Amino acid sequence: MTTPSPKILVWNAHGLNSRAKRCAVFQVVSNAGASIICLQESKLQVVIACIVTKCLGVILASNAAVVSLSNPHISDHTSTARVTTVDGCWWLTEAYGPHRVANKDAFL
């Protein structure tokens, strides 16, 4: 019997500083049953310890009961982590580029 592949949820949250928005995002993430979430534009000032990486508002987090994230690498526009499941391991990179024209050259 094989283990189902982890579910990954990717979402541009457009800011999570509002309590109501955080609650709404939490409900969607919970209902989706995602084992890994990648959120862009979180705009959070404080991030709890269970979240592995945060750069420029990019958050990469996991359900530790299903997968493990380790070896984080953070650059200006990406966060990468090693994903380990019962079936093996692989790497996940989340990239987020700036939308302002003045910042795009550095990204490209």
The first five atom37 places (N, CA, C, CB, O) and aatype in JSON, in Angstrom:
{
  "aatype": [12, 16, 16, 14, 15, 14, 11, 9, 10, 19, 17, 2, 0, 8, 7, 10, 2, 15, 1, 0, 11, 1, 4, 0, 19, 13, 5, 19, 19, 15, 2, 0, 7, 0, 15, 9, 9, 4, 10, 5, 6, 15, 11, 10, 5, 19, 19, 9, 0, 4, 9, 19, 16, 11, 4, 10, 7, 19, 9, 10, 0, 15, 2, 0, 0, 19, 19, 15, 10, 15, 2, 14, 8, 9, 15, 3, 8, 16, 15, 16, 0, 1, 19, 16, 16, 19, 3, 7, 4, 17, 17, 10, 16, 6, 0, 18, 7, 14, 8, 1, 19, 0, 2, 11, 3, 0, 13, 10],
  "atom_mask": [
    [1, 1, 1, 1, 1],
    [1, 1, 1, 1, 1],
    [1, 1, 1, 1, 1],
    [1, 1, 1, 1, 1],
    [1, 1, 1, 1, 1],
    [1, 1, 1, 1, 1],
    [1, 1, 1, 1, 1],
    [1, 1, 1, 1, 1],
    [1, 1, 1, 1, 1],
    [1, 1, 1, 1, 1],
    [1, 1, 1, 1, 1],
    [1, 1, 1, 1, 1],
    [1, 1, 1, 1, 1],
    [1, 1, 1, 1, 1],
    [1, 1, 1, 0, 1],
    [1, 1, 1, 1, 1],
    [1, 1, 1, 1, 1],
    [1, 1, 1, 1, 1],
    [1, 1, 1, 1, 1],
    [1, 1, 1, 1, 1],
    [1, 1, 1, 1, 1],
    [1, 1, 1, 1, 1],
    [1, 1, 1, 1, 1],
    [1, 1, 1, 1, 1],
    [1, 1, 1, 1, 1],
    [1, 1, 1, 1, 1],
    [1, 1, 1, 1, 1],
    [1, 1, 1, 1, 1],
    [1, 1, 1, 1, 1],
    [1, 1, 1, 1, 1],
    [1, 1, 1, 1, 1],
    [1, 1, 1, 1, 1],
    [1, 1, 1, 0, 1],
    [1, 1, 1, 1, 1],
    [1, 1, 1, 1, 1],
    [1, 1, 1, 1, 1],
    [1, 1, 1, 1, 1],
    [1, 1, 1, 1, 1],
    [1, 1, 1, 1, 1],
    [1, 1, 1, 1, 1],
    [1, 1, 1, 1, 1],
    [1, 1, 1, 1, 1],
    [1, 1, 1, 1, 1],
    [1, 1, 1, 1, 1],
    [1, 1, 1, 1, 1],
    [1, 1, 1, 1, 1],
    [1, 1, 1, 1, 1],
    [1, 1, 1, 1, 1],
    [1, 1, 1, 1, 1],
    [1, 1, 1, 1, 1],
    [1, 1, 1, 1, 1],
    [1, 1, 1, 1, 1],
    [1, 1, 1, 1, 1],
    [1, 1, 1, 1, 1],
    [1, 1, 1, 1, 1],
    [1, 1, 1, 1, 1],
    [1, 1, 1, 0, 1],
    [1, 1, 1, 1, 1],
    [1, 1, 1, 1, 1],
    [1, 1, 1, 1, 1],
    [1, 1, 1, 1, 1],
    [1, 1, 1, 1, 1],
    [1, 1, 1, 1, 1],
    [1, 1, 1, 1, 1],
    [1, 1, 1, 1, 1],
    [1, 1, 1, 1, 1],
    [1, 1, 1, 1, 1],
    [1, 1, 1, 1, 1],
    [1, 1, 1, 1, 1],
    [1, 1, 1, 1, 1],
    [1, 1, 1, 1, 1],
    [1, 1, 1, 1, 1],
    [1, 1, 1, 1, 1],
    [1, 1, 1, 1, 1],
    [1, 1, 1, 1, 1],
    [1, 1, 1, 1, 1],
    [1, 1, 1, 1, 1],
    [1, 1, 1, 1, 1],
    [1, 1, 1, 1, 1],
    [1, 1, 1, 1, 1],
    [1, 1, 1, 1, 1],
    [1, 1, 1, 1, 1],
    [1, 1, 1, 1, 1],
    [1, 1, 1, 1, 1],
    [1, 1, 1, 1, 1],
    [1, 1, 1, 1, 1],
    [1, 1, 1, 1, 1],
    [1, 1, 1, 0, 1],
    [1, 1, 1, 1, 1],
    [1, 1, 1, 1, 1],
    [1, 1, 1, 1, 1],
    [1, 1, 1, 1, 1],
    [1, 1, 1, 1, 1],
    [1, 1, 1, 1, 1],
    [1, 1, 1, 1, 1],
    [1, 1, 1, 1, 1],
    [1, 1, 1, 0, 1],
    [1, 1, 1, 1, 1],
    [1, 1, 1, 1, 1],
    [1, 1, 1, 1, 1],
    [1, 1, 1, 1, 1],
    [1, 1, 1, 1, 1],
    [1, 1, 1, 1, 1],
    [1, 1, 1, 1, 1],
    [1, 1, 1, 1, 1],
    [1, 1, 1, 1, 1],
    [1, 1, 1, 1, 1],
    [1, 1, 1, 1, 1]
  ],
  "atom_positions": [
    [[0.84, -1.19, 0.0], [0.0, 0.0, 0.0], [0.88, 1.24, 0.0], [-0.96, 0.0, 1.22], [1.8, 1.35, 0.81]],
    [[0.62, 2.16, -0.89], [1.41, 3.37, -0.96], [0.76, 4.5, -0.17], [1.62, 3.8, -2.41], [-0.46, 4.55, -0.02]],
    [[1.59, 5.37, 0.32], [1.12, 6.54, 1.05], [0.73, 7.61, 0.06], [2.2, 7.05, 2.04], [1.46, 7.84, -0.91]],
    [[-0.4, 8.3, 0.26], [-0.77, 9.37, -0.67], [0.27, 10.5, -0.66], [-2.15, 9.94, -0.32], [0.89, 10.78, 0.36]],
    [[0.43, 11.12, -1.81], [1.37, 12.24, -1.91], [0.9, 13.4, -1.05], [1.53, 12.7, -3.38], [-0.3, 13.6, -0.87]],
    [[1.85, 14.17, -0.51], [1.45, 15.34, 0.29], [0.7, 16.35, -0.58], [2.68, 16.0, 0.93], [1.03, 16.55, -1.75]],
    [[-0.3, 16.98, 0.01], [-1.03, 18.05, -0.67], [-0.32, 19.37, -0.4], [-2.52, 18.12, -0.21], [0.03, 19.67, 0.74]],
    [[-0.1, 20.15, -1.47], [0.56, 21.45, -1.34], [-0.44, 22.53, -1.73], [1.84, 21.52, -2.22], [-1.04, 22.48, -2.8]],
    [[-0.59, 23.51, -0.86], [-1.47, 24.65, -1.12], [-0.6, 25.88, -1.32], [-2.5, 24.87, 0.05], [0.2, 26.23, -0.45]],
    [[-0.75, 26.55, -2.47], [-0.01, 27.78, -2.77], [-1.03, 28.9, -2.91], [0.86, 27.63, -4.08], [-2.02, 28.77, -3.62]],
    [[-0.76, 30.03, -2.2], [-1.76, 31.09, -2.17], [-1.08, 32.44, -2.01], [-2.77, 30.86, -1.03], [-0.21, 32.61, -1.16]],
    [[-1.47, 33.41, -2.83], [-1.03, 34.79, -2.64], [-2.06, 35.43, -1.72], [-0.89, 35.58, -4.03], [-3.16, 35.76, -2.15]],
    [[-1.7, 35.6, -0.47], [-2.64, 36.02, 0.57], [-2.92, 37.52, 0.58], [-2.13, 35.61, 1.92], [-3.9, 37.95, 1.18]],
    [[-2.09, 38.31, -0.06], [-2.26, 39.77, -0.1], [-2.4, 40.38, 1.29], [-3.49, 40.12, -0.93], [-3.2, 41.3, 1.49]],
    [[-1.63, 39.89, 2.23], [-1.61, 40.47, 3.58], [-2.45, 39.68, 4.57], [0.0, 0.0, 0.0], [-3.6, 39.35, 4.31]],
    [[-1.84, 39.37, 5.72], [-2.52, 38.6, 6.76], [-2.53, 39.33, 8.1], [-1.87, 37.24, 6.92], [-2.69, 38.7, 9.14]],
    [[-2.35, 40.63, 8.08], [-2.33, 41.37, 9.34], [-3.71, 41.54, 9.96], [-1.7, 42.72, 9.13], [-3.82, 41.79, 11.16]],
    [[-4.76, 41.41, 9.18], [-6.13, 41.48, 9.69], [-6.5, 40.14, 10.34], [-7.14, 41.84, 8.56], [-6.32, 39.08, 9.73]],
    [[-7.01, 40.19, 11.56], [-7.42, 38.96, 12.26], [-8.47, 38.2, 11.45], [-7.97, 39.3, 13.66], [-8.41, 36.98, 11.35]],
    [[-9.42, 38.91, 10.89], [-10.48, 38.27, 10.1], [-9.89, 37.53, 8.9], [-11.51, 39.32, 9.62], [-10.32, 36.42, 8.58]],
    [[-8.92, 38.14, 8.24], [-8.31, 37.5, 7.07], [-7.5, 36.27, 7.5], [-7.4, 38.49, 6.32], [-7.54, 35.24, 6.83]],
    [[-6.76, 36.38, 8.61], [-6.01, 35.22, 9.11], [-6.96, 34.06, 9.42], [-5.2, 35.59, 10.38], [-6.66, 32.91, 9.1]],
    [[-8.09, 34.37, 10.03], [-9.08, 33.32, 10.36], [-9.63, 32.69, 9.09], [-10.23, 33.91, 11.19], [-9.79, 31.47, 9.02]],
    [[-9.92, 33.5, 8.08], [-10.44, 32.98, 6.81], [-9.41, 32.09, 6.12], [-10.84, 34.14, 5.88], [-9.75, 31.02, 5.62]],
    [[-8.15, 32.54, 6.1], [-7.08, 31.74, 5.48], [-6.91, 30.43, 6.26], [-5.75, 32.53, 5.44], [-6.74, 29.37, 5.65]],
    [[-6.94, 30.5, 7.58], [-6.81, 29.31, 8.41], [-7.91, 28.3, 8.07], [-6.88, 29.68, 9.91], [-7.64, 27.1, 7.95]],
    [[-9.14, 28.77, 7.91], [-10.25, 27.88, 7.58], [-10.03, 27.2, 6.22], [-11.57, 28.66, 7.57], [-10.26, 26.0, 6.08]],
    [[-9.6, 27.97, 5.23], [-9.36, 27.4, 3.9], [-8.24, 26.37, 3.96], [-9.01, 28.52, 2.88], [-8.37, 25.28, 3.4]],
    [[-7.15, 26.72, 4.63], [-6.01, 25.8, 4.74], [-6.45, 24.53, 5.47], [-4.82, 26.47, 5.48], [-6.12, 23.42, 5.04]],
    [[-7.18, 24.67, 6.57], [-7.65, 23.51, 7.34], [-8.56, 22.63, 6.5], [-8.38, 23.97, 8.6], [-8.41, 21.41, 6.5]],
    [[-9.5, 23.23, 5.8], [-10.45, 22.47, 4.99], [-9.78, 21.79, 3.79], [-11.56, 23.37, 4.5], [-10.25, 20.74, 3.34]],
    [[-8.71, 22.37, 3.29], [-8.0, 21.8, 2.14], [-7.22, 20.55, 2.53], [-7.06, 22.83, 1.53], [-6.91, 19.72, 1.67]],
    [[-6.89, 20.41, 3.8], [-6.11, 19.26, 4.24], [-4.7, 19.25, 3.71], [0.0, 0.0, 0.0], [-4.1, 18.19, 3.51]],
    [[-4.16, 20.43, 3.47], [-2.8, 20.54, 2.92], [-1.76, 20.12, 3.95], [-2.53, 21.98, 2.44], [-1.89, 20.44, 5.13]],
    [[-0.74, 19.42, 3.5], [0.36, 19.08, 4.39], [1.49, 20.09, 4.27], [0.87, 17.68, 4.08], [2.34, 20.17, 5.16]],
    [[1.51, 20.86, 3.19], [2.49, 21.94, 3.0], [1.74, 23.16, 2.49], [3.64, 21.52, 2.01], [0.91, 23.05, 1.59]],
    [[2.03, 24.32, 3.07], [1.43, 25.55, 2.56], [2.53, 26.53, 2.17], [0.48, 26.19, 3.6], [3.54, 26.66, 2.86]],
    [[2.32, 27.2, 1.07], [3.21, 28.25, 0.58], [2.36, 29.5, 0.43], [3.91, 27.84, -0.79], [1.48, 29.56, -0.42]],
    [[2.63, 30.49, 1.26], [1.88, 31.74, 1.21], [2.78, 32.87, 0.76], [1.25, 32.07, 2.58], [3.88, 33.04, 1.29]],
    [[2.33, 33.64, -0.22], [3.05, 34.82, -0.65], [2.33, 36.06, -0.13], [3.18, 34.87, -2.2], [1.13, 36.03, 0.14]],
    [[3.08, 37.14, 0.01], [2.57, 38.43, 0.46], [1.83, 38.33, 1.79], [1.64, 39.01, -0.58], [0.75, 38.9, 1.95]],
    [[2.43, 37.62, 2.75], [1.79, 37.52, 4.07], [1.79, 38.87, 4.78], [2.52, 36.47, 4.93], [0.84, 39.2, 5.49]],
    [[2.85, 39.64, 4.57], [3.02, 40.96, 5.19], [2.94, 40.91, 6.71], [1.97, 41.92, 4.65], [2.63, 41.91, 7.35]],
    [[3.22, 39.74, 7.28], [3.21, 39.6, 8.73], [4.52, 40.09, 9.33], [2.95, 38.14, 9.13], [5.59, 39.85, 8.76]],
    [[4.44, 40.75, 10.45], [5.63, 41.22, 11.14], [6.18, 40.13, 12.06], [5.32, 42.48, 11.95], [7.39, 40.03, 12.24]],
    [[5.31, 39.31, 12.64], [5.71, 38.25, 13.55], [5.18, 36.93, 13.0], [5.17, 38.51, 15.01], [4.02, 36.83, 12.61]],
    [[6.05, 35.92, 12.98], [5.67, 34.61, 12.49], [6.0, 33.59, 13.57], [6.4, 34.27, 11.14], [7.09, 33.62, 14.13]],
    [[5.06, 32.69, 13.87], [5.27, 31.73, 14.95], [6.35, 30.72, 14.59], [3.97, 31.02, 15.27], [6.68, 30.54, 13.42]],
    [[6.89, 30.06, 15.6], [8.05, 29.18, 15.44], [7.82, 27.99, 14.52], [8.47, 28.68, 16.77], [8.79, 27.49, 13.94]],
    [[6.6, 27.53, 14.35], [6.37, 26.34, 13.52], [6.59, 26.63, 12.04], [4.97, 25.81, 13.74], [6.68, 25.7, 11.24]],
    [[6.67, 27.88, 11.68], [6.88, 28.23, 10.28], [8.38, 28.21, 10.0], [6.27, 29.62, 9.95], [9.17, 28.85, 10.7]],
    [[8.76, 27.48, 8.98], [10.17, 27.24, 8.72], [10.87, 28.45, 8.13], [10.33, 26.07, 7.8], [11.94, 28.83, 8.6]],
    [[10.3, 29.06, 7.13], [10.99, 30.18, 6.5], [10.05, 31.34, 6.24], [11.63, 29.73, 5.2], [8.84, 31.17, 6.07]],
    [[10.63, 32.52, 6.23], [9.85, 33.72, 5.9], [10.82, 34.72, 5.28], [9.14, 34.33, 7.18], [11.79, 35.13, 5.92]],
    [[10.57, 35.1, 4.05], [11.39, 36.12, 3.42], [10.49, 36.96, 2.53], [12.57, 35.49, 2.6], [9.74, 36.42, 1.71]],
    [[10.56, 38.25, 2.68], [9.75, 39.16, 1.87], [8.27, 38.78, 1.87], [10.26, 39.18, 0.45], [7.6, 38.89, 0.85]],
    [[7.77, 38.32, 3.01], [6.37, 37.96, 3.1], [6.04, 36.59, 2.56], [0.0, 0.0, 0.0], [4.86, 36.26, 2.43]],
    [[7.04, 35.79, 2.24], [6.82, 34.43, 1.75], [6.92, 33.48, 2.94], [7.84, 34.05, 0.63], [7.89, 33.52, 3.69]],
    [[5.92, 32.63, 3.1], [5.9, 31.68, 4.21], [5.82, 30.27, 3.65], [4.72, 31.96, 5.19], [5.01, 29.99, 2.76]],
    [[6.65, 29.38, 4.18], [6.63, 27.97, 3.84], [6.45, 27.21, 5.14], [7.95, 27.53, 3.07], [7.3, 27.3, 6.03]],
    [[5.37, 26.45, 5.27], [5.07, 25.75, 6.52], [4.53, 24.36, 6.2], [4.06, 26.55, 7.37], [4.13, 24.08, 5.08]],
    [[4.54, 23.5, 7.23], [4.06, 22.14, 6.99], [3.31, 21.59, 8.19], [5.22, 21.22, 6.65], [3.42, 22.11, 9.3]],
    [[2.55, 20.54, 7.94], [1.92, 19.75, 8.98], [2.95, 18.71, 9.4], [0.56, 19.09, 8.49], [3.2, 17.76, 8.66]],
    [[3.55, 18.88, 10.57], [4.64, 18.02, 11.01], [4.22, 16.56, 11.18], [5.2, 18.54, 12.31], [5.08, 15.68, 11.21]],
    [[2.94, 16.29, 11.3], [2.48, 14.91, 11.41], [2.56, 14.17, 10.08], [1.04, 14.89, 11.93], [2.53, 12.94, 10.05]],
    [[2.66, 14.91, 8.98], [2.66, 14.31, 7.64], [4.02, 14.43, 6.96], [1.59, 14.96, 6.78], [4.51, 13.46, 6.38]],
    [[4.62, 15.61, 7.02], [5.91, 15.86, 6.38], [6.81, 16.64, 7.32], [5.73, 16.63, 5.05], [6.35, 17.26, 8.29]],
    [[8.09, 16.6, 7.02], [9.07, 17.37, 7.77], [9.79, 18.3, 6.8], [10.08, 16.44, 8.52], [10.2, 17.88, 5.72]],
    [[9.94, 19.57, 7.18], [10.72, 20.52, 6.39], [12.04, 20.77, 7.13], [9.94, 21.87, 6.17], [12.05, 21.0, 8.34]],
    [[13.14, 20.72, 6.39], [14.45, 20.94, 7.01], [15.38, 21.62, 6.02], [15.06, 19.6, 7.49], [15.01, 21.86, 4.87]],
    [[16.58, 21.92, 6.46], [17.62, 22.53, 5.63], [17.11, 23.75, 4.87], [18.16, 21.52, 4.66], [17.3, 23.84, 3.66]],
    [[16.48, 24.7, 5.55], [15.94, 25.86, 4.83], [17.04, 26.72, 4.22], [15.09, 26.71, 5.76], [18.11, 26.91, 4.81]],
    [[16.77, 27.24, 3.04], [17.67, 28.19, 2.39], [16.8, 29.36, 1.93], [18.45, 27.53, 1.17], [15.82, 29.18, 1.21]],
    [[17.17, 30.55, 2.35], [16.39, 31.74, 2.03], [17.23, 32.69, 1.2], [15.89, 32.43, 3.32], [18.36, 33.02, 1.58]],
    [[16.68, 33.13, 0.08], [17.34, 34.16, -0.72], [16.4, 35.36, -0.78], [17.69, 33.64, -2.17], [15.37, 35.38, -0.11]],
    [[16.74, 36.35, -1.58], [15.91, 37.55, -1.66], [14.49, 37.27, -2.14], [16.56, 38.55, -2.57], [13.55, 37.95, -1.73]],
    [[14.33, 36.28, -3.01], [13.01, 36.04, -3.59], [12.55, 34.58, -3.53], [13.0, 36.49, -5.01], [11.55, 34.23, -4.15]],
    [[13.27, 33.74, -2.81], [12.89, 32.33, -2.73], [13.09, 31.79, -1.32], [13.68, 31.49, -3.73], [13.88, 32.32, -0.54]],
    [[12.36, 30.75, -1.02], [12.65, 29.95, 0.16], [12.6, 28.5, -0.29], [11.63, 30.24, 1.34], [11.68, 28.08, -0.99]],
    [[13.59, 27.74, 0.12], [13.74, 26.34, -0.26], [13.87, 25.51, 1.0], [14.96, 26.13, -1.21], [14.51, 25.94, 1.96]],
    [[13.28, 24.34, 1.0], [13.42, 23.43, 2.13], [13.39, 21.99, 1.63], [12.31, 23.67, 3.18], [12.8, 21.69, 0.59]],
    [[14.04, 21.12, 2.37], [14.0, 19.7, 2.07], [12.72, 19.13, 2.7], [15.28, 18.95, 2.61], [12.47, 19.34, 3.89]],
    [[11.93, 18.44, 1.91], [10.69, 17.84, 2.37], [10.93, 16.35, 2.57], [9.52, 18.1, 1.35], [11.39, 15.67, 1.66]],
    [[10.61, 15.85, 3.75], [10.78, 14.44, 4.04], [9.43, 13.83, 4.4], [11.8, 14.22, 5.19], [8.71, 14.34, 5.27]],
    [[9.09, 12.74, 3.72], [7.86, 11.99, 4.01], [8.26, 10.55, 4.3], [6.84, 12.06, 2.8], [9.44, 10.21, 4.26]],
    [[7.29, 9.71, 4.6], [7.61, 8.3, 4.85], [8.12, 7.62, 3.59], [6.37, 7.56, 5.37], [8.8, 6.59, 3.67]],
    [[7.82, 8.18, 2.42], [8.24, 7.58, 1.15], [9.57, 8.11, 0.62], [7.19, 7.81, 0.13], [10.06, 7.6, -0.38]],
    [[10.16, 9.1, 1.26], [11.42, 9.64, 0.79], [11.51, 11.13, 1.0], [0.0, 0.0, 0.0], [10.75, 11.72, 1.77]],
    [[12.47, 11.74, 0.3], [12.64, 13.18, 0.46], [12.88, 13.84, -0.89], [13.81, 13.49, 1.42], [13.3, 13.2, -1.85]],
    [[12.59, 15.14, -0.94], [12.74, 15.95, -2.14], [12.84, 17.4, -1.71], [11.56, 15.73, -3.14], [12.63, 17.72, -0.54]],
    [[13.15, 18.27, -2.64], [13.32, 19.69, -2.34], [12.15, 20.48, -2.91], [14.65, 20.22, -2.91], [11.64, 20.17, -3.98]],
    [[11.74, 21.5, -2.18], [10.67, 22.39, -2.61], [11.18, 23.82, -2.57], [9.4, 22.23, -1.72], [11.74, 24.25, -1.56]],
    [[11.0, 24.55, -3.66], [11.37, 25.96, -3.71], [10.14, 26.78, -4.03], [12.48, 26.22, -4.76], [9.41, 26.49, -4.98]],
    [[9.92, 27.79, -3.23], [8.83, 28.74, -3.44], [9.47, 30.05, -3.87], [7.94, 28.92, -2.14], [10.32, 30.59, -3.16]],
    [[9.08, 30.56, -5.01], [9.64, 31.81, -5.53], [8.55, 32.87, -5.62], [10.3, 31.6, -6.91], [7.4, 32.58, -5.94]],
    [[8.95, 34.09, -5.34], [8.01, 35.2, -5.45], [8.75, 36.4, -5.99], [7.34, 35.52, -4.08], [9.69, 36.89, -5.36]],
    [[8.33, 36.89, -7.15], [8.98, 38.04, -7.78], [8.24, 39.32, -7.5], [0.0, 0.0, 0.0], [7.02, 39.32, -7.32]],
    [[8.96, 40.41, -7.46], [8.33, 41.71, -7.2], [7.46, 42.15, -8.37], [9.4, 42.77, -6.92], [7.74, 41.81, -9.52]],
    [[6.4, 42.89, -8.07], [5.53, 43.37, -9.14], [5.88, 44.8, -9.57], [4.07, 43.32, -8.69], [5.43, 45.25, -10.62]],
    [[6.66, 45.5, -8.79], [7.07, 46.86, -9.16], [8.17, 46.8, -10.21], [7.55, 47.66, -7.91], [9.14, 46.06, -10.06]],
    [[8.02, 47.58, -11.25], [8.97, 47.59, -12.37], [10.39, 47.87, -11.89], [8.56, 48.63, -13.41], [11.33, 47.25, -12.37]],
    [[10.54, 48.79, -10.96], [11.87, 49.17, -10.47], [12.6, 48.0, -9.8], [11.76, 50.32, -9.49], [13.83, 47.99, -9.76]],
    [[11.87, 47.02, -9.28], [12.49, 45.9, -8.57], [12.66, 44.65, -9.44], [11.66, 45.55, -7.37], [13.3, 43.69, -9.01]],
    [[12.09, 44.65, -10.63], [12.1, 43.44, -11.45], [13.48, 43.08, -12.0], [11.15, 43.6, -12.59], [13.79, 41.89, -12.12]],
    [[14.3, 44.06, -12.34], [15.62, 43.76, -12.9], [16.46, 42.93, -11.94], [16.36, 45.05, -13.25], [17.14, 41.99, -12.36]],
    [[16.43, 43.25, -10.67], [17.2, 42.5, -9.67], [16.68, 41.07, -9.55], [17.15, 43.2, -8.31], [17.45, 40.15, -9.29]],
    [[15.39, 40.88, -9.73], [14.79, 39.55, -9.65], [15.15, 38.7, -10.85], [13.27, 39.66, -9.52], [15.48, 37.53, -10.71]],
    [[15.08, 39.3, -12.05], [15.35, 38.56, -13.27], [16.82, 38.31, -13.43], [14.81, 39.3, -14.48], [17.24, 37.7, -14.41]]
  ]
}
